[in-house]
Amino acid sequence: MGTGIREKIFEYITSLQSRNIAQNTILSYRRDLLRMADYLESMQLYETTDLRARGRQHLQDYIRQMEQERKRPATIARAAASIKSFFRYLEQDGSLAQNPAERLKVPRVEKDIPYILTQQEVVKLLRQPEGDSPKAVRDRAMLELLYATGIRVSELIEMETEDLNLAMEYLLCRQGMKERVVPFGKIAKKSLEEYLEKARPALVKDADCTKLFTNLSGRKMSRQGFWKLVKQYAKSAGIEGEITPHTLRHSFAAHLVHNGADLYAVQEMMGYADLSAAQVYAKMHHVSVREEYTKAHPREKNSD
């Protein structure tokens, strides 16, 4: 008798949790693998030994079924990545002599071109938090830092005060076991200095709080809370389109590349695992086209 597939899935998920992998990633792996287990059980396959004979064929049939159900290519590719990782684990721990998922074929995923703000639109957005209230000063600092560094929203709201080096104008980003140093400029530095001097002391009631940014109650800010702020400021700036915090991250990268930044440097600052993720910004000719349109069209020139 072999070991139950579901039992091995939960064992594998436990091993991921001990490796400081992001919780959202672990939840995705768990969901993908349990759906695979549902399929295998519908084929009367319950144990790892049941996959020794035609395991590769069974897994390929599962991918084919997802295609027939018209799942998005990105969804299928993510599920396949979870499956491959799981079966590598089974091979390494001796549950299977051969990895049936090693040559699993998946549909090619075309990278979507992200929506990018023009530099003029970014300036309008960053000007929206007006006034000297703690909230306005905080929001100004968060938006400036997000655009100045291109960091992820999760990295922004999880940032500790010790991760910020104002004197040297850089911050330290941690993602799992990985760390990277990201520089920022003088405008972001000025906004951060104002926030730390005037706003944060008014917002943070607990002296033991180490988060750089908090909500108005002095507690950790949520992703949803910051997302709503960005939406509100984009609306007040008159920016059309679906704007999210990630739009500023993409705009940061696209504007750097458009102005001559080295792709490897952009890859490093963005925290991408490989260069291909950064190369998409080099292909975004429509960014410069929109910039030229905004500068040249008579209705746009007089819109300020």
Disulfide bonds with the S-S distance in Angstrom:
none
